[in-house]
């Protein structure tokens, strides 16, 4: 494992960059009181010996509906930080009817058979529909999507894959290594990324290209941030 000057170099170029961007609120805000947090995924890519990409995909729901925000940090960007919002979610019944995001259509939740997320598709089986409907309280779309989020096949359709991330962010070429995790330690608004073991370990991976990577003490489950729910 690399120590000394190698790690110090990464702290200067990676951790300092993240601390600066997070201080400017260029970051996912799990405790944002204008929406409800559902889940997140961290993708760390070593593009080559000099360049890297950190992407935090954050799935949330607000008064308009569910959306996926991609917060990306890279020394290949001119401004270090890039944000992409994907809110192209369509809920369809077996009969092909569109279920829109309004409380008046909550009775249709048990009829949803397919969810289109941008260009990806997730199909819901009948037994899943019944289970999600029973677990969903009236008016609680956040509960419905949190139940869906427990299904690994839904998350597979939801998350943007590494190669597609590069294309979405306008980065050319391939990558030398990638680390992805759905369970990791994320700072609150009073904590800098550089203070956490998770981000320190991310920095070391980018420096050496080798694992293992320590994700810290995972706290990105929505239950850890439930106190900030807006309804």
C-alpha positions as CSV (number, residue, x, y, z in Angstrom):
1,X,0.0,0.0,0.0
2,X,1.2,3.5,-0.9
3,X,2.1,5.8,2.0
4,X,3.9,9.1,2.5
5,X,4.3,11.4,-0.6
6,X,2.0,9.3,-2.8
7,X,-1.0,9.6,-0.5
8,X,-0.2,13.2,0.2
9,X,-0.4,13.9,-3.5
10,X,-3.9,12.4,-3.7
11,X,-5.0,14.2,-0.6
12,X,-4.0,17.5,-2.3
13,X,-5.6,16.7,-5.7
14,X,-8.6,14.5,-4.8
15,X,-9.6,15.1,-1.2
16,X,-9.0,18.8,-1.4
17,X,-11.0,19.1,-4.5
18,X,-13.9,17.2,-2.9
19,X,-13.7,19.3,0.2
20,X,-13.9,22.5,-1.9
21,X,-16.8,21.3,-4.0
22,X,-18.8,19.9,-1.1
23,X,-18.4,23.2,0.8
24,X,-20.0,24.9,-2.2
25,X,-22.9,22.4,-2.0
26,X,-21.9,20.7,-5.2
27,X,-22.8,17.4,-3.7
28,X,-25.8,15.1,-3.0
29,X,-27.8,16.3,0.0
30,X,-29.4,13.3,1.6
31,X,-30.8,15.6,4.3
32,X,-32.4,18.0,1.8
33,X,-35.8,19.0,3.0
34,X,-37.3,19.6,-0.4
35,X,-37.2,15.9,-1.4
36,X,-37.1,12.4,0.1
37,X,-33.9,10.4,-0.1
38,X,-34.2,6.8,-1.3
39,X,-30.7,5.5,-2.0
40,X,-27.3,6.0,-3.6
41,X,-24.4,4.3,-5.3
42,X,-20.7,5.3,-5.5
43,X,-18.6,4.6,-8.5
44,X,-14.9,5.3,-8.5
45,X,-13.0,5.0,-11.8
46,X,-9.3,5.2,-12.4
47,X,-9.1,6.4,-15.9
48,X,-5.3,6.2,-16.1
49,X,-2.3,7.0,-13.9
50,X,-3.2,10.7,-13.9
51,X,-7.0,11.0,-14.3
52,X,-9.9,9.8,-12.3
53,X,-13.7,10.0,-11.9
54,X,-15.8,9.8,-8.8
55,X,-19.6,9.5,-9.4
56,X,-22.3,9.5,-6.8
57,X,-25.7,8.5,-8.1
58,X,-28.5,9.6,-5.8
59,X,-32.1,8.4,-6.2
60,X,-34.7,10.8,-4.6
61,X,-38.3,11.8,-4.9
62,X,-39.8,15.3,-4.7
63,X,-43.3,16.8,-5.4
64,X,-42.8,16.3,-9.1
65,X,-41.8,12.6,-8.9
66,X,-38.7,10.4,-8.7
67,X,-35.4,11.5,-10.2
68,X,-31.8,10.3,-10.3
69,X,-29.0,12.9,-9.8
70,X,-25.5,12.1,-10.9
71,X,-22.9,14.1,-9.1
72,X,-19.5,13.6,-10.8
73,X,-16.0,14.8,-9.9
74,X,-13.0,14.5,-12.1
75,X,-9.7,16.2,-12.8
76,X,-10.6,15.7,-16.4
77,X,-13.4,18.3,-16.1
78,X,-12.6,21.9,-16.6
79,X,-14.7,22.8,-13.6
80,X,-14.0,19.6,-11.6
81,X,-17.7,19.0,-11.0
82,X,-20.6,18.0,-13.2
83,X,-24.3,17.3,-12.4
84,X,-26.8,15.4,-14.5
85,X,-30.5,15.0,-13.6
86,X,-32.5,12.1,-15.0
87,X,-36.2,12.4,-14.3
88,X,-37.5,10.5,-17.3
89,X,-39.5,8.0,-15.3
90,X,-42.6,6.4,-16.8
91,X,-44.9,4.0,-15.0
92,X,-47.1,1.8,-17.2
93,X,-49.9,-0.6,-16.4
94,X,-50.2,-4.0,-18.1
95,X,-52.8,-2.4,-20.4
96,X,-50.3,0.2,-21.5
97,X,-51.9,3.1,-19.5
98,X,-49.6,5.7,-18.0
99,X,-49.6,6.2,-14.3
100,X,-48.7,9.8,-13.5
101,X,-47.3,11.1,-10.2
102,X,-50.5,12.3,-8.5
103,X,-52.2,11.0,-5.4
104,X,-55.4,10.5,-7.3
105,X,-53.7,7.7,-9.2
106,X,-52.4,5.8,-6.1
107,X,-55.1,3.2,-6.7
108,X,-53.3,2.3,-9.9
109,X,-50.1,1.4,-8.1
110,X,-51.1,-2.3,-7.9
111,X,-51.6,-2.3,-11.7
112,X,-48.1,-1.1,-12.6
113,X,-46.4,-3.7,-14.7
114,X,-43.4,-1.7,-16.2
115,X,-41.2,1.2,-15.2
116,X,-39.1,2.9,-17.9
117,X,-36.1,4.8,-16.5
118,X,-34.6,6.8,-19.4
119,X,-33.8,3.9,-21.8
120,X,-33.8,1.1,-19.2
121,X,-36.9,-1.0,-18.3
122,X,-38.0,-2.7,-15.1
123,X,-40.9,-5.1,-15.2
124,X,-43.0,-5.8,-12.1
125,X,-44.5,-9.2,-11.6
126,X,-48.0,-9.6,-10.2
127,X,-46.8,-10.9,-6.7
128,X,-44.5,-7.9,-6.5
129,X,-47.3,-5.4,-7.3
130,X,-49.5,-6.9,-4.6
131,X,-46.6,-6.7,-2.0
132,X,-45.7,-3.2,-2.9
133,X,-49.3,-2.0,-2.8
134,X,-49.9,-3.6,0.7
135,X,-46.8,-1.9,2.1
136,X,-47.6,1.5,0.7
137,X,-49.7,3.8,2.8
138,X,-52.1,6.2,1.1
139,X,-50.3,9.1,-0.5
140,X,-46.8,7.7,0.3
141,X,-45.1,7.5,-3.1
142,X,-41.8,7.6,-1.3
143,X,-42.7,4.3,0.5
144,X,-43.6,2.7,-2.9
145,X,-40.2,3.6,-4.4
146,X,-38.3,2.7,-1.3
147,X,-40.0,-0.7,-1.5
148,X,-39.0,-1.0,-5.2
149,X,-35.5,0.0,-4.3
150,X,-35.1,-3.1,-2.2
151,X,-35.3,-5.2,-5.4
152,X,-31.8,-5.6,-6.8
153,X,-33.2,-5.9,-10.4
154,X,-34.8,-2.5,-10.0
155,X,-31.5,-1.0,-8.9
156,X,-29.8,-2.7,-11.8
157,X,-32.2,-0.9,-14.2
158,X,-31.8,2.4,-12.2
159,X,-28.0,2.8,-12.0
160,X,-25.9,4.1,-14.8
161,X,-23.2,1.7,-15.7
162,X,-19.5,2.8,-15.7
163,X,-19.1,2.9,-19.5
164,X,-22.3,4.8,-19.9
165,X,-21.3,7.2,-17.2
166,X,-18.2,8.2,-19.2
167,X,-20.4,8.8,-22.3
168,X,-23.0,10.8,-20.3
169,X,-20.2,12.9,-18.9
170,X,-18.5,13.5,-22.2
171,X,-15.3,11.6,-21.2
172,X,-13.6,9.7,-24.0
173,X,-11.6,6.5,-23.8
174,X,-11.7,3.6,-21.4
175,X,-10.7,3.1,-17.8
176,X,-8.0,1.1,-16.0
177,X,-10.0,0.1,-13.0
178,X,-13.4,0.6,-11.3
179,X,-14.8,0.2,-7.8
180,X,-18.5,0.4,-7.2
181,X,-20.5,0.1,-4.0
182,X,-24.1,0.6,-2.8
183,X,-23.1,0.5,0.9
184,X,-20.7,3.2,2.0
185,X,-20.1,6.1,4.4
186,X,-21.2,9.5,3.3
187,X,-20.6,12.8,5.2
188,X,-23.3,15.0,6.5
189,X,-23.2,18.8,5.7
190,X,-21.0,19.5,8.7
191,X,-18.3,17.0,7.7
192,X,-15.7,17.2,4.9
193,X,-15.1,14.1,2.7
194,X,-11.4,14.1,3.7
195,X,-12.4,13.4,7.3
196,X,-14.0,10.0,6.4
197,X,-12.1,6.7,6.1
198,X,-14.2,5.9,3.0
199,X,-13.0,8.9,1.0
200,X,-9.4,8.4,2.3
201,X,-9.5,4.9,1.0
202,X,-11.0,6.1,-2.3
203,X,-8.0,8.4,-2.6
204,X,-5.5,5.5,-2.0
205,X,-7.2,3.4,-4.7
206,X,-6.9,6.2,-7.2
207,X,-3.2,6.5,-6.3
208,X,-2.3,2.8,-6.5
209,X,-5.0,1.2,-8.6
210,X,-5.2,-1.6,-6.1
211,X,-7.6,-2.7,-3.4
212,X,-9.0,-3.5,-1.0
213,X,-11.1,-0.4,-0.7
214,X,-12.6,0.4,2.7
215,X,-16.1,1.9,2.4
216,X,-16.1,3.0,6.0
217,X,-19.1,2.4,8.2
218,X,-22.1,2.4,5.8
219,X,-24.7,5.0,6.5
220,X,-26.3,5.6,3.1
221,X,-29.4,3.6,3.8
222,X,-32.5,5.9,3.7
223,X,-33.4,4.8,7.2
224,X,-30.3,6.7,8.4
225,X,-31.7,9.9,7.0
226,X,-35.4,9.4,7.6
227,X,-35.5,12.3,10.1
228,X,-35.2,14.6,7.1
229,X,-38.2,13.3,5.2
230,X,-40.5,16.0,4.0
231,X,-43.8,14.1,4.6
